[in-house]
Amino acid sequence: MFNKQLDELAARHLTRRLTPLHSGVGPIVEMAGRQILLFASNDYLGLAMHPEVIQAAVGATQRFGAGAGAARLVSGSLPPHQELEVALAQFKGTEATLTYGSGYLANIGTIPTLIERGGLILADRLCHASLIDGCRLSAADFRIYRHNDTEHLRTLLAARRQTRRILIVTDGLFSMDGDLAPLPELNRLAQEYEADLYIDDAHGTGVMGPHGRGTVEHFGLDTQIPLQMGTLGKAIGSSGAYIAGPSTLIQYLLNTSRSFIFTTAPPPSSAAAATAAIRIIQREPERRARLWANRTRLFTGLTQMGFSLSPSVSPIMPILVGNAETALSFAEHLLAEGIYAPAIRPPTVPDATSRIRVTVTSEHTASHIDQALAAFQRAGQSAGLI
Ligand SMILES: *Cc1c(COP(=O)(O)O)cnc(C)c1O
């Protein structure tokens, strides 16, 4: 079944395969029967394997069970979910938050309720797939603006002045490029054209800003942007997602958002783990300091070798390769040298922009990074990239 389609993918070097991992995500993992240095996870602060986070998950499982039993509006809302939403609101500095089972669910379940028929959605071309799917699920018109191109966005806004409601949708920190959205300009445009801004801060949460509150904090816009979405499966080391904003917005979503209403609540363990992780993020700013120092070491090394990197300003540092076949052989070479950094190909990224997506965490040591740099140099030379 579907052999022809699979053959077609293979011919274009676009087949995807699961790579078995035999240990939890950390700087060193067990893969293919070997110890491998991992430069691929989004667990930027090393919290997925943190003993306190794990203990919180175990404790919640023992008290409240392995599963939540039903949707929160059906069987009741358990303390771990309640506590997480309070902790998140305090962390984000908003009146309230609502949590979802994943970032994908949050995006597809909120965007359609935020903007309805007759409205217009304008989304960045490099928005995450879950945002695009959320936009497609809305009955509003949907247009794409060129990546981070506020002039293009202004043109589209100006052309549609009479539209009743407009929602501008963007990643805060772009997942496959590691660059930031120009939030101050987007916010100004939103105000000028009376549009709303929807920021997905999956990769910014815990990472960006003086307190790790995300890209909105990084730009000093905390008091100006009413709604933010973020996830709990990246720097927060658990799984799930949140919408943070005014209580009325949260009440509205609780009443209308289908991917909140019609799905079983996340397991108590993941909510409790996320709460524990948020406390650690607030208590241990040194984790963020280590992350940024590691980011500088790796970024500087890769740049000095002459790699062509995306305009990254974050722990996501993609090496631009171009075609999918070269990206794959680059990744294979790295793996043979004991380094795992994945080849990212279309449709995750636009055609002819295949890349090696390198991420770094607070848990890598200088020696891990130097080992990786040596391997990148050899793999880059053999691929003819440097
Ligand atoms: C990972 C990611 C998501 C999806 O979040 P999950 O919790 O993994 O479903 C959404 N948006 C962006 C920008 C992401 O990087």
The ligand as an SDF file (V2000), in Angstrom:
LIG
                    3D

 15 15  0  0  0  0  0  0  0  0999 V2000
    7.2510   22.3000   18.6360 C   0  0  0  0  0  0  0  0  0  0  0  0
    6.3980   23.4230   18.1950 C   0  0  0  0  0  0  0  0  0  0  0  0
    5.0030   23.3670   18.2970 C   0  0  0  0  0  0  0  0  0  0  0  0
    4.3020   22.1040   18.6920 C   0  0  0  0  0  0  0  0  0  0  0  0
    4.3910   21.9170   20.0560 O   0  0  0  0  0  0  0  0  0  0  0  0
    4.1840   20.4370   20.6350 P   0  0  0  0  0  0  0  0  0  0  0  0
    3.9630   20.6560   22.0720 O   0  0  0  0  0  0  0  0  0  0  0  0
    5.4470   19.7190   20.3310 O   0  0  0  0  0  0  0  0  0  0  0  0
    3.0000   19.8740   19.9320 O   0  0  0  0  0  0  0  0  0  0  0  0
    4.2670   24.4680   17.9660 C   0  0  0  0  0  0  0  0  0  0  0  0
    4.8580   25.5820   17.5260 N   0  0  0  0  0  0  0  0  0  0  0  0
    6.2010   25.6740   17.3820 C   0  0  0  0  0  0  0  0  0  0  0  0
    6.7960   26.9430   16.8940 C   0  0  0  0  0  0  0  0  0  0  0  0
    7.0010   24.5970   17.7060 C   0  0  0  0  0  0  0  0  0  0  0  0
    8.3170   24.6620   17.5440 O   0  0  0  0  0  0  0  0  0  0  0  0
  1  2  1  0
  2  3  1  0
  2 14  2  0
  3  4  1  0
  3 10  2  0
  4  5  1  0
  5  6  1  0
  6  7  2  0
  6  8  1  0
  6  9  1  0
 10 11  1  0
 11 12  2  0
 12 13  1  0
 12 14  1  0
 14 15  1  0
M  END
$$$$
